[in-house]
Amino acid sequence: MNASAIRELVRPEVPGLPAYNAGLSSDAVRRRYGVEHIARLASNENPYGASPAVANALADLARRAGTYPDANCTALRAAIAERTGAQAEQIVIGNGSESILQMLCQAFLSPGDRVLTQRPAFGLHEIYPRMMGAQVELLALTPTLEFDADAWCEALARGPKMAMLANPSNPVGCMFDARSFARLVDATPAGTLLVIDEAYYEYARLAHGFPDALAVLRAQQRPWIVLRTFSKAWGLAALRVGYGVASDASLIQWLDRVRTPFHVNEAAQAAALAAWADEAFMEKAVEETVVQREVLARQLLAMGVPGLRIAPSAANFLFIDLARPNGPVNEALLARGIIVKPWKEPGFETFIRVSVGTSDDNAHFVGALREILGA
Ligand SMILES: Cc1ncc(COP(=O)(O)O)c(C=O)c1O
């Protein structure tokens, strides 16, 4: 088989899709730039890691490696149901919340369906709908780098099949507050599936005015699902666990038909259960990150770089307009062992997204940026 024969076989939706840009690994940066210490500030991970209870839960896993995991994630769904006030039947667990996004698109989207999302957004909010042949409408930010609530309400009222909204936004960090979120839900016709992606929920709930999306949506007669993840605040990105709470059990049953049968492995289920039981550990890490986020923003603004601005953030990262092309700055940061995410979409080539790290890593980043920008 040669490449052109394979090209003939591929589905028409696939050639137009980008491969997801996961950035450089720490090892790749070490090898390529010959640096020892790496500040990983590109993937919005929790620098304080997971609860120590996770290590205990994983300790005897080797003994269980020969048997399939629970295909229904029964214990984890029960634990999440209890704390979120949902029925276990309303809950789906995914191999990362990204896999729930994929299941939603596979179960509900056909070629030509209309999907609404934001630009810039988490890449898979656009890629997975396009994979199914859907048309994706991308809404712009306001000039002050916030959600445009009027534009969202108007576009929702036109009745897309699905709306994918990350609240707060990745990569921007901006959020719909309780008032604008309620407006948005009211503007949505009952035939639209609302997908509210709260990957940064545990950080955002500390922000003034962040909506209780589950409470608002529960009061509505419409299809919805709220997605959250163990990859960020809970410190389990490597193990791949996310969850969704849906308007009703039938939505989850449709997802069950398109997912792979044993999609959440034994280690992931055990670790997520242990982390979930130690909420206090997670909360402490989140509080520290929120403090560090404000320190970092103040230090960056104090550099006095002309044109530099920072989007308001309710998450564990900052979206920074450097007012100059991000490529050379990114290269110079990598050479110093600092990994951030330079944004590549047209109109955002002057932006980098920087995850809030430990105070040491943040200081390393600020010092390096000051040097690179000559500030
Ligand atoms: C908005 C948003 N949704 C979903 C995800 C996927 O997270 P995971 O698949 O690790 O649960 C991310 C990861 O960065 C994200 O930022």
The ligand as a MOL file (V3000), in Angstrom:
LIG
                    3D

  0  0  0     0  0            999 V3000
M  V30 BEGIN CTAB
M  V30 COUNTS 16 16 0 0 0
M  V30 BEGIN ATOM
M  V30 1 C -11.6540 22.9270 28.1920 0
M  V30 2 C -11.0660 21.5590 28.2370 0
M  V30 3 N -11.8690 20.5060 28.0690 0
M  V30 4 C -11.4030 19.2540 28.0930 0
M  V30 5 C -10.0590 19.0000 28.2920 0
M  V30 6 C -9.6070 17.5840 28.2670 0
M  V30 7 O -9.1850 17.1600 29.4850 0
M  V30 8 P -8.9690 15.6260 29.8090 0
M  V30 9 O -9.2150 14.8400 28.5610 0
M  V30 10 O -7.5730 15.5230 30.2800 0
M  V30 11 O -9.9830 15.2920 30.8600 0
M  V30 12 C -9.1820 20.0580 28.4710 0
M  V30 13 C -7.7450 19.8130 28.6280 0
M  V30 14 O -6.9150 20.6740 28.5560 0
M  V30 15 C -9.6920 21.3770 28.4430 0
M  V30 16 O -8.9030 22.4400 28.5980 0
M  V30 END ATOM
M  V30 BEGIN BOND
M  V30 1 1 1 2
M  V30 2 1 2 3
M  V30 3 2 2 15
M  V30 4 2 3 4
M  V30 5 1 4 5
M  V30 6 1 5 6
M  V30 7 2 5 12
M  V30 8 1 6 7
M  V30 9 1 7 8
M  V30 10 2 8 9
M  V30 11 1 8 10
M  V30 12 1 8 11
M  V30 13 1 12 13
M  V30 14 1 12 15
M  V30 15 2 13 14
M  V30 16 1 15 16
M  V30 END BOND
M  V30 END CTAB
M  END
